[in-house]
Amino acid sequence: FVSTAIKLEGEGHGGNADETLETKQGNIFDICSLTITLLELLQRMSNVVLIHDRTDGPFDRAFVTLDQLSYPAVRIMVHDTAYLLFPWVKNLPVGVVPPPYQGQQAMVLGDGAIKDMWEVPYDSADANRVEHEVSAVVDPTGPVRACTQLTFHGGNAYGFRHALQDLTADKRQDSIRAWTMPKSANIQFDSLVVQNDSD
């Protein structure tokens, strides 16, 4: 509900869940605060965590500053297993961790205090799998016509969408050709269809 119904806006409401719900908009911290509030109503144990983004460089546990931990998420415990929610990321499935946060350090907050430092889990190899299917029609006297289908899952699907989102149609085709075809192959690229390419 939160990720689809609440619009991500920059100014925010200072973490006020009631205002976020009433206006149907908030910043990433407001959206996490609302998620925590709703989970508490369901009597689910949860905490806000602040995560280090690997693209910001190395993380030094001996000298922790808040500018190293810029991105909030919600950690929820279910039967002693921790799951991460990123309610401000549209249509990201529960438990899928975007690649920049996988294996990174996070500060666990609760009751107005720092509760712990925690390492964000990696998605499993199965959750992040890429399925590759190829079918071909061979003309004995002419070219081979082939269809390649790649299906990205989990963090790979998230990364693929965001890699393409700001590209022109020509750049998208060039990028996808590079991912799907050998560089040395003499291949004519006839057509391209991308499904579910937006969050």
C-alpha positions as CSV (number, residue, x, y, z in Angstrom):
1,F,0.0,0.0,0.0
2,V,2.7,2.5,1.1
3,S,4.9,2.1,-2.0
4,T,2.1,2.5,-4.4
5,A,-0.2,5.0,-2.7
6,I,2.3,7.5,-1.2
7,K,4.1,9.8,-3.6
8,L,7.8,10.5,-3.0
9,E,8.3,14.2,-2.5
10,G,11.4,16.1,-1.3
11,E,10.2,18.5,1.5
12,G,8.5,16.0,3.8
13,H,6.7,16.2,7.1
14,G,9.5,15.6,9.6
15,G,8.5,12.0,10.0
16,N,4.9,12.7,10.9
17,A,3.0,9.6,9.8
18,D,-0.4,11.1,10.1
19,E,0.5,14.0,7.8
20,T,2.2,11.6,5.3
21,L,-0.9,9.5,5.2
22,E,-3.3,12.4,4.9
23,T,-1.4,14.2,2.1
24,K,-0.4,10.9,0.4
25,Q,3.1,12.2,-0.1
26,G,6.4,12.5,1.8
27,N,10.1,12.1,1.6
28,I,12.0,8.8,2.1
29,F,12.1,9.3,5.9
30,D,8.4,10.1,6.1
31,I,7.5,7.0,4.0
32,C,9.6,4.8,6.3
33,S,8.0,6.4,9.4
34,L,4.5,5.7,8.0
35,T,5.5,2.1,7.3
36,I,6.8,1.6,10.8
37,T,3.5,3.0,12.2
38,L,1.4,0.7,10.1
39,L,3.5,-2.3,11.1
40,E,3.1,-1.4,14.8
41,L,-0.6,-1.5,14.3
42,L,-0.2,-5.0,13.0
43,Q,2.0,-5.8,16.1
44,R,5.0,-6.5,13.9
45,M,8.5,-5.9,15.3
46,S,10.2,-3.4,13.1
47,N,12.9,-0.7,13.1
48,V,14.1,2.1,10.8
49,V,17.7,1.4,9.6
50,L,20.0,3.9,8.0
51,I,22.1,2.3,5.3
52,H,25.5,3.0,3.8
53,D,25.5,3.2,-0.1
54,R,28.5,1.4,-1.5
55,T,28.8,4.0,-4.3
56,D,29.6,6.6,-1.5
57,G,32.9,4.8,-0.9
58,P,34.3,2.8,2.0
59,F,32.6,2.7,5.4
60,D,34.7,3.1,8.5
61,R,33.0,1.5,11.6
62,A,35.5,3.2,13.8
63,F,34.4,6.7,12.8
64,V,30.6,6.6,12.1
65,T,28.9,9.7,10.8
66,L,25.4,10.2,9.6
67,D,26.5,11.4,6.2
68,Q,27.8,7.8,5.7
69,L,24.4,6.4,6.4
70,S,22.1,8.4,4.2
71,Y,19.4,5.9,3.1
72,P,16.5,4.7,5.3
73,A,14.8,1.4,5.1
74,V,12.5,-0.7,7.4
75,R,13.8,-3.9,9.0
76,I,11.0,-6.2,10.0
77,M,11.5,-9.4,12.0
78,V,9.4,-12.5,11.0
79,H,10.1,-15.7,13.0
80,D,13.6,-14.5,13.9
81,T,14.4,-13.7,10.2
82,A,15.1,-10.1,9.2
83,Y,13.6,-8.7,6.0
84,L,14.3,-5.3,4.6
85,L,11.6,-3.1,3.1
86,F,12.3,-0.1,0.9
87,P,8.8,1.4,0.9
88,W,9.9,4.6,-1.0
89,V,11.1,2.4,-4.0
90,K,8.1,1.8,-6.2
91,N,7.2,-1.9,-6.8
92,L,10.3,-3.3,-5.2
93,P,9.3,-6.8,-3.9
94,V,9.6,-7.5,-0.1
95,G,13.1,-8.8,0.7
96,V,14.8,-7.6,-2.5
97,V,17.8,-5.4,-1.6
98,P,18.9,-3.0,-4.3
99,P,22.6,-3.7,-5.3
100,P,24.1,-0.5,-3.8
101,Y,23.0,-1.6,-0.3
102,Q,23.8,-5.3,-0.4
103,G,26.3,-6.3,2.2
104,Q,26.7,-2.8,3.6
105,Q,26.6,-1.5,7.1
106,A,23.4,-0.1,8.6
107,M,22.5,1.7,11.8
108,V,19.4,0.2,13.6
109,L,17.3,2.9,15.3
110,G,14.5,2.4,17.9
111,D,13.0,4.1,20.9
112,G,14.8,7.3,20.0
113,A,18.3,5.7,20.2
114,I,20.9,3.8,18.2
115,K,20.2,0.1,19.0
116,D,22.9,-1.7,16.9
117,M,25.0,-1.7,13.8
118,W,23.9,-4.4,11.3
119,E,25.2,-5.8,8.0
120,V,22.6,-5.7,5.3
121,P,22.1,-9.2,3.8
122,Y,22.8,-10.0,0.2
123,D,19.9,-11.4,-1.9
124,S,20.2,-15.1,-2.6
125,A,21.6,-16.1,-5.9
126,D,18.2,-17.5,-6.8
127,A,16.4,-14.2,-6.0
128,N,18.9,-12.3,-8.3
129,R,19.0,-14.8,-11.1
130,V,19.0,-14.0,-14.8
131,E,17.2,-16.5,-17.0
132,H,18.5,-16.7,-20.6
133,E,16.5,-18.4,-23.3
134,V,17.4,-18.7,-27.0
135,S,15.4,-20.1,-29.9
136,A,16.6,-20.2,-33.5
137,V,15.3,-20.9,-37.0
138,V,18.0,-22.2,-39.4
139,D,17.8,-21.6,-43.2
140,P,20.2,-24.1,-44.9
141,T,21.0,-21.5,-47.6
142,G,20.6,-18.3,-45.7
143,P,20.9,-16.6,-42.3
144,V,20.1,-18.0,-38.9
145,R,17.3,-16.1,-37.2
146,A,17.5,-16.2,-33.4
147,C,15.4,-14.9,-30.5
148,T,17.1,-14.2,-27.2
149,Q,15.0,-13.6,-24.1
150,L,16.6,-12.4,-20.8
151,T,14.5,-12.3,-17.7
152,F,16.0,-10.4,-14.8
153,H,14.9,-11.1,-11.2
154,G,15.3,-9.4,-7.8
155,G,18.1,-6.9,-7.5
156,N,19.1,-7.5,-11.1
157,A,15.7,-6.4,-12.3
158,Y,15.9,-3.3,-10.2
159,G,19.4,-2.5,-11.5
160,F,18.4,-3.2,-15.2
161,R,15.4,-0.8,-15.0
162,H,17.4,2.0,-13.5
163,A,20.3,1.5,-15.9
164,L,17.8,2.1,-18.8
165,Q,15.6,4.8,-17.3
166,D,17.4,7.9,-18.6
167,L,18.6,6.6,-21.9
168,T,17.3,7.5,-25.4
169,A,15.8,4.7,-27.5
170,D,19.1,4.4,-29.5
171,K,21.2,4.2,-26.4
172,R,18.9,1.7,-24.8
173,Q,19.2,-0.5,-27.9
174,D,23.0,-0.2,-27.9
175,S,23.2,-1.1,-24.2
176,I,20.9,-4.1,-24.5
177,R,22.7,-5.4,-27.6
178,A,26.0,-5.2,-25.6
179,W,24.4,-7.2,-22.8
180,T,22.9,-9.9,-25.0
181,M,25.2,-10.4,-27.9
182,P,28.9,-11.3,-28.2
183,K,31.0,-8.3,-29.2
184,S,32.8,-10.3,-31.9
185,A,29.6,-11.7,-33.5
186,N,28.5,-10.5,-36.9
187,I,24.8,-10.2,-35.9
188,Q,22.1,-8.0,-37.3
189,F,19.8,-6.7,-34.5
190,D,16.3,-6.7,-36.0
191,S,14.0,-5.8,-33.1
192,L,13.9,-5.2,-29.4
193,V,11.0,-5.5,-26.9
194,V,11.4,-4.6,-23.2
195,Q,8.6,-5.5,-20.8
196,N,8.2,-4.1,-17.2
197,D,10.9,-1.6,-17.8
198,S,9.6,0.9,-15.2
199,D,9.2,0.7,-11.5
